[in-house]
Amino acid sequence: MAVNETLTPSGVYGESARAPLSVAYAAGAAQDAILIPTCEVLAVLSFDAAGTASIEGTNSPHAAVIAGTAVWKLWPAGIVAVTTDNACKGLTALRVVRAAGTPRITLTIVDANA
């Protein structure tokens, strides 16, 4: 599987290192993974237009994500159609599964020392 982005505690995604990483998706079912560091990340799924989507996470090693052998689990909120957030701890990657519309995932590092 291709990797779309890598979220890092020292990465600069806006005007500061703590600014969120935001990625919009326009097409496709399961999107490329976003690798995340070992820390707590707040994932927010929102929509630029009407739609439904969910987030899947994995705690498989980054190498397994890249090789396409990671085991993915649906996030607790399931499939949503409104802005929804969830704290994700202990995961190594996230990906959006788009059912319809144009979802956007925004990831913010909550605790870079976890």
GIWO-V575431 format. One record per helix or strand of 2 or more residues. SS is the DSSP state (~ for helix, > for strand). FROM is the first residue (numbers start at 1). LEN is the number of residues. If there is no record, write none. Layout:
# GIWO-V575431
SS,FROM,LEN
SS,FROM,LEN
This chain:
# GIWO-V575431
>,3,5
>,21,4
>,33,4
>,40,8
>,52,7
~,62,6
>,73,2
>,84,5
>,93,8
>,103,9
